[in-house]
Amino acid sequence: MSQRVSVDIGLDALQAAIGEWPGVGEVATRLGTNQHHIYDMLDNGRLKGIHTRVGWIIHPACVERVAREEDRPVKEAIKSP
């Protein structure tokens, strides 16, 4: 089971600390699914993310892994910085 951690810092500081992690909507679009399914994957630990006061952000490597598991092209799943 995934552990949820609340982070109470500004978005600019958060982005500086962890880079450009995609949000739930972006990941849902990239994986060709809906946001509810992304929340389910966060809950069951298949995706790792951080819940901020502006919403969930998801670790890019997890998105890449899920895309590979679902046999989707990696570049569709996650953009390289």
N, C-alpha and C positions, 0 to 999 in steps of 0.2 A: 504494500500500500504506500502510495506517495505521501510525503509529508508536505503540508502547505506552510509556507513561511511568509508572513507579511513584512513588507519593507516600507518604511515610512521616510523616504527621502525623495527629493525632487527628481523629475524625469531626466534633466540634464546630467545630474550627478550619477544617476543610475546608468544612463547610456555610456558615460565615460568609464564607469566601473566594469561593465560587462559587454560593451560594444552594441552592435545592432542586432538584437534578438527580435524575431518577428512576434507579432501578437496573434491572438486566436483566429481572428478573421483572415489574416494573411496566410497562416498555416492551413486553415481549412481550404482556402482557395488553391494553394499550392498542392495539397494532397487530394484535391477533388472530392472533398467531403463537406459536411456541415459543421458549424461551430459546436453543436451539442456533442458530436462524436469526438471533437478535440478535447472538450471538457472531460468526457469519459476516459480518454487516453491519459489525461493528466491525473485523474482520480485513481486509475489502476496502475499508474507508474510507467506506462509505455512511453509517455513523453515526460520530460522533466522541464519544469518552469518555475518562475518566480511570480507570486501574486503581489502586484504593486497597487498603490491607490488609484492608478489609472487603468488597471486591468492586468491580465496575465501576459507574460512574455515567456517565450519558449526557447530552450537551448537549441541553437541551429544544428548541432551534431545529432540531436535526437530526431529532428525533422528529416535530416538526410538518411538516418538509419531506417526510419519508418518508410520513407519513399523507396529505399532499396528493397525492404521487405515486401512491399506491395508492388514491386516490379515497375516503378515509375522512374523515368529518367531523373537522375540526381539534379541536373541543372534546372529542371522544372520545380523541384522540391525546395531548393535553397540557392540563393544567389551568393556567389563568393564575393567577399569584400574587396 
